[in-house]
Amino acid sequence: MLDKFVTSMSLIRILSGTIEIMAALLMLRLGRVDKALAVNSALALVGPTVLIVTTSIGLAGMADKLSWGKMLWIAMGVSCLLIGILKK
C-alpha cells in the first residue's frame, strides 16, 4: 500500500506537470509572443504554489520523525528558495 503523503505529493506534481504541458500547447496554439508571455506569466504562480504545498504535505508526513529545530531549518530553506526564485 502506498503512503498517503507520498501519493498526495506525487498527484500534485502530476497535476502541475499537466498544467505546464497544457500551457505549452496553448502557447503554440496562440502563436503570438505577447499571448505566450501572458500564459507564461500565469504559470509563475503554479511553481511556487506546488513547491509550498508538496513540501507542507511532506513535512506533515514526517512531523513525528523530525524535531521542531529540524522543521524550522527546512522551513527556512524553503523560504530561501522562494526568495531566490521570486525576487527580481
matplotlib code that plots the C-alpha trace (Angstrom):
import matplotlib.pyplot as plt

x = [0.0, 1.3, 1.8, -0.9, 1.5, 3.7, 0.5, -0.7, 2.7, 3.0, -0.6, 0.0, 3.2, 1.4, -1.3, 1.4, 3.1, -0.2, -0.8, 2.6, 2.1, -1.4, 0.1, 2.9, 0.2, -1.8, 1.2, 1.7, -1.9, -2.0, 1.1, 1.9, 4.7, 2.6, -0.1, 2.5, 4.2, 0.8, 0.3, 3.9, 3.3, 0.3, 2.4, 4.6, 2.0, 1.9, 5.6, 6.0, 2.5, 3.2, 6.6, 4.9, 2.0, 4.1, 6.7, 4.0, 2.5, 5.9, 6.6, 3.2, 4.1, 7.4, 6.2, 6.5, 10.1, 11.5, 12.3, 11.0, 14.5, 14.9, 11.4, 12.5, 15.6, 13.6, 11.1, 14.0, 15.4, 12.2, 11.9, 15.3, 14.4, 11.2, 13.1, 15.7, 13.1, 10.6, 13.0, 13.8]
y = [0.0, 3.5, 6.1, 8.7, 11.6, 10.3, 9.7, 13.2, 14.7, 12.8, 13.5, 17.3, 17.0, 15.2, 17.9, 20.6, 18.8, 18.5, 22.3, 23.0, 20.9, 22.3, 25.8, 24.9, 23.6, 26.8, 28.9, 27.0, 27.3, 31.1, 31.5, 35.1, 36.2, 38.5, 35.9, 33.2, 35.6, 36.1, 32.4, 32.0, 34.7, 32.9, 29.9, 31.9, 31.2, 27.4, 26.6, 28.2, 27.1, 23.5, 23.7, 25.0, 22.5, 19.4, 20.5, 21.0, 17.6, 16.0, 17.8, 16.7, 13.2, 13.4, 15.5, 12.7, 11.9, 15.4, 17.7, 21.3, 22.5, 20.5, 21.6, 25.2, 24.6, 23.1, 26.0, 28.5, 26.6, 26.6, 30.4, 31.0, 29.1, 31.2, 34.4, 33.4, 32.4, 35.3, 38.2, 40.3]
z = [0.0, -0.9, 1.8, 1.6, 1.9, -1.0, -3.1, -2.4, -3.2, -6.5, -7.6, -7.1, -9.1, -11.9, -11.9, -12.0, -14.9, -16.8, -16.3, -17.7, -20.7, -21.4, -21.1, -23.6, -26.0, -25.5, -26.3, -29.5, -30.5, -29.8, -31.9, -30.7, -28.4, -26.4, -25.7, -24.9, -22.5, -20.7, -20.4, -19.1, -16.6, -15.3, -14.7, -12.4, -9.7, -10.2, -9.5, -6.1, -5.0, -5.9, -4.0, -0.9, -0.9, -1.6, 1.0, 3.5, 2.8, 3.1, 6.4, 7.7, 6.8, 8.7, 11.6, 14.1, 12.9, 13.0, 15.8, 15.8, 15.2, 12.1, 10.9, 11.4, 9.3, 6.5, 6.6, 6.4, 3.5, 1.6, 2.4, 0.9, -2.2, -2.6, -2.0, -4.6, -7.1, -6.7, -6.0, -9.1]

ax = plt.figure().add_subplot(projection="3d")
ax.plot(x, y, z, "-o")
ax.set_aspect("equal")
plt.show()
